């Protein structure tokens, strides 16, 4: 048995409630509610994006994290990648990782795609000489060679995703965190990405994959973890977890405030 490379123990992530206001009209309506209701007290109530989540992932495993929007999936990846800290509990990652949590995250819009390759690779610990040896492979895989010297700000979301994914898989990480990145792009590119990720898995690399795409989850991950509004409901074979999720997710109670929080 290989040693776990990801260990999550009793992780809680607490936020405070705050109604999301998108306009002055919403702000005014909120002011009226605070004057005539107890909303200000409600906003101080702790809101847990993750509650007592524990699991481990062994080297070479491919594990999917599934669940409704607001179930804590991206919060979990943010904690594992060091972007956020748990309120309590521990989340430990052993080895070098890449994290595609936001499309184009780490890209500078005024720089070209080529220069952003060097920038992103440097974030992953590669020096320019190392990037020189793989940059043509990165460009070829992304399929945006005609635009590689164009500033990123002119790229579509699909082009951003292609370039970000291509950089991430060519820096040869020990662990890959993916958050819905395969949802952008055409079917042929998605299939190529899945083939490449499976190649990396066969080389002993580890994958943690957040997605709403059941087909992609089934193609990539033999094991899945189901989060429901911060709580781990099931951890097992992907076939069993998806079957239960598809049968029961629509009848589980929703949390009305799932998207109405900001960090404390």
Protein Blocks (a to p, Z undefined) as FASTA:
>chain_A
ZZdfbdcehiacddddddddfbfklmmmmmmmmmmmcklmmmmpccdfbghiacdddehi
acddeddehilmmmmmmmmnomaccfbdcdddedjddddfbghihiafkbcfklmmmmmm
mmnopafklmmmmmmmmmmmnopmmmmmgcfklpcfklmmmmmmmmmmmnopabdcdehk
lmgccfklmmmmmmmmmmmmmnopacddddfblklmmmmmmbdcddeehiafbgcdfklm
mmmmmmmmmmpccdfklmmcccZZ
